[in-house]
Amino acid sequence: MRKLLMLEILILVFNSMFSQDLIVTNSGDSINCKITKVKKDNIYFTFKHKDDIRSTLLPVANIKTHQFDYFQTSEVPKDKVVGYENYQHFRIAINGGYSYQTAKVGESVPSDFKDYVRDLKSGYHFGGDLTYYFTEILGFGFKYHLFKSSNSLDNIYLEDTEGNRTYGKMRDDLTISFIGPTFSTRLLSYDKRNAFHMKLSLGYMGYSNDKVIIDKYKMTGGTMGSSFDVGYDIGLSENLSLGFQISLLTGTLIEYDWDDGIKKETIELEKGEYESLTRIDFSVGLRFNK
């Protein structure tokens, strides 16, 4: 219910962003218009006269009052307003979908656990990004994505140097986050309804794994990462689109903190043991444009 309410609020806000303004003159005339500029001496506006769209000005001394967003709908098309840029500046994207980590299973992994590690590579992600386009083609913004994966295995055992075995469960709950600024390019369709997007991001990748190897452990770490996105948005309405996207995220973990509940230590990995965080995301989601 809360998500539905938020969606309705967003749609209401977007629908009201091009509402029409009101000017009332000293002689009592009411003008339904779009005010484009307010200066000390004059107010500039665009209005509809019969079937014509006209742009003009009135001296402030001749105006009794003016009010923005007085009318809920506009008689003046956006592209007829003086100074109007025929593209949308803001894009909010909400994404979710399937993810796959591309690194090979290491040679050091015992053969009995290779399938377990392979299954852990598949998971899901969700997140979003906000972009401001300062031209029709180029934009800048921020993105945040979260990857989750888990797997478990019963009846494993650990054997000490004296041959004593301890039986129990193995489990991994893996979380990898990415946050960073993005540089974006887009190509709009002829009618500005659909768009092809490409984004490049450099940021921080956080790593966390709640492990169980009979006993509980915690692995945490972080590294610099990058993300490259390619996607296509299909317009559903003026301000709402359905988007499809494929992303490549890369990063390498060279050390991590290991916490067994009693002590915490930092483990530095050897060059051949670095942990690759590279994955591919296949996403679908909604895009809100303004």
N, C-alpha and C positions, 0 to 999 in steps of 0.2 A: 504494500500500500504506500509506503514511504517513497519507494522508487517511482511508482506511478505518479505520485503527487509532484515529485521533482521534475519528471518529464513534462507534465502538464504546465508547470511553472515556466520551464525553459521554452516550450512552444508558445506560451502566452507572451513571454518577453520578446521572442523573435518576431512574433506577429505585430507587436506594437512598436517595433523599432523604426517603421516608416509611416507612422500615423501622421495626420495632417494638422497644421497649425491654424490659429485664428488671429486675425487683425481686425480691430474695431476702430474706425476713424472717428474724428470729432463730430462729423456730420451724422453719425449713427450707422454707417454702412458696415456690414460684416463681410469679411473676405476670407473664404476658405482657401488656404494656400500652404505652400511649404517655404518657411523662412530659411534663407540660405546664409544670411549674414546680418548682424546687428552692429551698427556703428553709432558713434556719438550723435551724429546728425541725421542719419538715414537708416531705414530698415529695408533690406533687399529680400525679395521673395519671388516665387514662381507660382502661377495660378492658372486655372482653366477658364477661358472665356469662350463660351459656346463650344466649338470643336477645336479651338486653338489653345496651345500651351504658351503662355507668355511669361517673360521675366521682366521685372521692373523694380522700382523703389518708391518709397514714400518718405517724406521728411518726418522725423520724430515729432515735430511740433504739430503735425496734422493727425497724429495717432493718439487715440484715447487710451487703448490698452492692446497688448498682444499676449498670446498664450501658446506655448508649445504643446504638442500632442493633445490638442483639444478634441479633434475628431479621431475616431478609432480607425477609420479607413481613409485612404488617400485618393483624391481624384487625379493627382498628378503622377504620371509614371516616373519611376526612379531615374530612368535614363534621360528624362527631359529636364531634370533639375540642374541648374547651373552649378558646375563644380562637382557633379556626381561622377564617381569613378565606377565604371561598369564591371566591377568584380567585388567579391566578398573578401574582407580583410582577415577575419578570425575564423579559425577552424578548430573545433574540439572533437577529438576522436576517442571513442571507447572501444577497446579491442578485447578479444578473447579467442582461444582456440587451442590447437594441438601443437606440441613442441617435441623436438627430437635432438638430443645431444649427439654430435657427430664424431666425437673422439673414439678411437678403437679401444677395445678392452685390453688392458695392459698385460704383458707377458707374466708379470709377477702374480696375477690373480690365479688362484688354484682352479683347476679345470672343473671342480665340483661347483664353483661359484660363478663361472663365466656367464651362464644363462641368467643368473640373479642380477649381475651387473648390467647385462644387456637390457633387461626389463626396466631397470632403474633409469635408463637413458630416455625413455618415453615419459611424457607428462603433459601438463596443460599450463597455460599462462593466461594472465589477464592484466589489464593496465590501460593506459591512455596517454594522449599527448595534446598539448595546446600549441597552436602555431599562429603567429601574426604575419600576414603577407604585406610587406611594405611596397611591393609592386605586384602586378598580376602573376608574375612567374616566381619571384623569390620571397622566401619567408624565413623566420627565425622563431624558435620556441623551445619547449622542454618536453621530455617524455619520461614515463615511469612504467616499467614492466616487471612482473613477478612471475617466476617459473616455479612450479611445484611438481614433485615426483616422490613416490614412496614404494617400498617393497618390503616383504618380510619372508622369513624362512624359519620353520620350526625344526626342532630336534637336531640342532647343531651341537658340536662339542669342542671344547678346548682341551688340549693335552699338555701337561707341564713336562719338565725335563725328566721326571721320574716315572712318566707314563700314566699318571693319574688323569682321568677325564672328568670334565664338568659339562653337563648338558644344559641346554637352554634354547633361547630364541635369538635370531638375528633380525634386525629391522633398521631401515634407513628412512628418515623423513627429510627430504632435501628441499631447500629453498634457495633460489638464486635471484637476486634483484638487480635491476639496472636503472640508473637515474642519470640524466645528463641533458645538456643543451642540444638542440638539433638545428641543422641548416637544411632548408627545404626548397625544392623546386616543384613546379606543377605546370601542366598543360591543360587548359580548359577547352572543353568542346565548343563548337561554334555558338551554341545557345547558352553557354556558361553553366549548363546543368550538370554535366559529368566532368570528371577530372582525373588525370593520370598524375600520380605523386611519386616523388623520390625524396628520401630523407637520409641524411648522414648525421650520426650522433657520436660524440665522445664523452664518456662519463665514468661512473664508478659502478663496479659490480660487487655486490655483497654476497657472501657464501655462508650458508648455515646448514648443518646436518645434525639432527637429533638421532643418534645411533644407539642401537642396543646390540651388544655382542655378549649375551648372557647378562652382563651388567650394563648400566646406562652410561653414555658418554655424550659429549657435545663438541662438535667441530665448528669453528667460525673463522672467517678470513675475508679478505677483500683484495681487489686489484683494479687497475684501470681496464676499461673495456670500450668496445665500439659497437655500433649498430648501423646496419644499412637496410632501409625499407624500400620496397616497391609495391605500389598499390593502385587501385582504381576505385573511384567513388561513383556510384550511380544515383542520380538525383531522384528522390521520392517526392519532394516538394521544394519550394523556394529555399528553405533553410535546413532541410533534413535530407541526408543521403545514407545509402547503404554501401559500406566499404568492404573491399577484399584486399588482403595484404599478405606479402611474404617477407620475412625479415631474417637477416643473418646477424647474430650477435656473437662477438668473439671476446675472449679474455683468457688469461692463464694464471692459475694460482701457484705461487712459488713458495708460500709458507702458510701455515694455519695455526690457530690456537687449539689445543687439546685439553679438555676439562673432564676429569673422571669423577668429579664431585668432591674430591679430596684436595687435589692440587691441579694447577693450570700451568701448562708449558707451551712455548712456541716451538713448532717443529718446522725447520727449514728443509725443503725438498731438494734433492740432487737434480741436476739438469735433466737427466733422463726420466725423472719421476714427476715432473711438473704436471699439475692437474689441469687439463683443458676444460674450459667452461663454454666452449663454442657450441652453438645450437642453431637450429632453424625453427622459426615460428610460422605457422600458418594461421592467419587471423581473419575474423569477420566481425563487423561491429557497426555501430551507428556513428554518424558524423553530423555535428551541429555547426552550421555556417552562418556567418553574419557579415 
